[in-house]
Amino acid sequence: MSVVLKLGSSSINLDPSRPRVFAGRDPSACQLAFLDAGLSRRHAELWIDQAGQAYLRDLGSSNGSWVNGQPLGPNPVALVPGQQIYLGTVPLGVEWFAGGQTQMVAMPPELRAMIDARQQQSAAIHAAPPPAAAPMAGVPATTPIELVYRRQGANDNGVLLLAVKQDTFWNGSTIDGFVEFTSTDHQTVASITVELVEIHRNGASGGHVWDRALVRQGPWRAANGDIVPLPFSLDVPQGTSISGKDVQWEIRGQVDINWAVDVDCALPIHMRNTDIERVRDAFGALDYRLAELDSAPLGQSFTGLFQPPATMRSQLGINDIKVVVEYLGATLKVAIHVDKRGVFKSDKDVAEIYDLARFRASAPQEVTGHFAQLIQKMMS
């Protein structure tokens, strides 16, 4: 499912090949950019999920994002036809290919008055002297020492540090970490965000963001030497792709600074999939060696080839056996395709669907036994 986004004179498609974009004033930071004083440099993000539902989230912009007259907080809102949406004072158009669109009309006077009041409040904050640096309540002033895997990025505006406990995670887990920003200038900070990103060779340019944490939303004034230490948590998807020659994963952090250069940091991590490991090990116990099960972009589907023992290849006239593992909601489908030799010998397919919770709880011997029955059905 796809939608067309329109902001001023700019437009862009949001679809599976480009599932997430940033919108704002700066074309170097946003895929959907329009030069208007009412927009922040990077104002909002928009994305579609695998079901095709479109979402909007404000990124701590100065003038806010508004849906049907209500300002957005840090949480995303689902987009549907008929809404009136504004990024700052600029209408945002959303048109669904399946039919329907938002209302692109001039901003009502009462809503403009709310934005004017917001601007006055922001100006008062920026005119005040910067507060003394202090950690947030309940948050330690320095990165916890047990978070030993760290990476930092820096420029003239500050230093951003990301830290987690280890460099390896797995499907369905939670990544608990810590972000610490040290300001090296007097500046206005719009937000601090952290993302979990899958980068697949055959996937979307720039990677796919699986989870995003708005660690702190501003704007706020930061003085030279201020330190902002904050924890974060990211959820790893259930059917995650596996790190390998085609797939890389990283945790990305960004400090969005108004009227200056953002501070970025990328922390490479390794991703496992324990379900796919169980499948591979079960075939291995039957002497079917699956060297790799390659991940499709965004995971959910994995494909591998193996050859049976030499006697079986000769006796049954088999070239290769293809295994496809797919996540289907709360179930896992394991399909086997046999490539047979000769014009008069037909290929054969067989598949089973397993309850995912039971599959994970089963002993390795039980999983191997199920696959042995599957192969016997295929060979009969």
C-alpha angles and dihedrals in degrees: 000000000000139000134194117229121205126191116171107307093342128091137174139176120246109205142132091287090053106022098163135038138171120229128203148095100298117076091196091061101032135056089205105047133167126172105236129136091226092064126080118230090259104012110168145347127232128192145160125227126221090274090057096251112147122220137189128205128181115229099212093283121181095238098031133224119273133202118187090341095309124113117236120238124201093294123089123247126214115242122226134170117278098035123130107227129183131181099205102314096333120098115236116215121207120184122184118214088217089058137281135071143202123260112263102197134142114278112268115246093243091055091047088053089056090053091048089054090049090052091052091051091049092049090053091052092050093047092055118091114263113266121243114271113267135158118250117263112278094009122109116243094234136038111278110258093229090067092085101162106081143162132177139198127197147178136164091293099056152302124275119198125192120193135179134167098252143358097242129071136166142215116293094014130122123239110216114189147144133247123197125187122194114192117218096183141038104265148135115258117206100189148326116230137178126199138191107221133189114202111196123181090227096037137086119317109260093019135269121283109223098178135006131194121200093210096184130359122206161114098223136149117253122195127205106282098020113143121204112190117186138165122230138191129204129186120226114217120248098239097040125171117249123245110251145110092319101032133060129173131202143170110233124200128189137183107205108211122191115238093356141073117292120239112234136187132180122199113194115218136180119239126207131188111211093192092057090045089056090051092049093047092048092054089045091056087058091051093255104129114210103186093186141358103209118220124230116224109285090017119244092117129059129182132193140165130215139167122230121232114299095252091055092047091053097040097046099031095238124164103181140344117222122205122198121187118191134181111227105182107280093357138071121220119206114191128182125199120191118207107207128194127240136043095264098045116087127216119244135217132195131172141180131193119216130195102249097218092050092044090056093046096048122103115252090247091056092051091048090050092053091051091048089056090048092053092045089054089050094050096045 
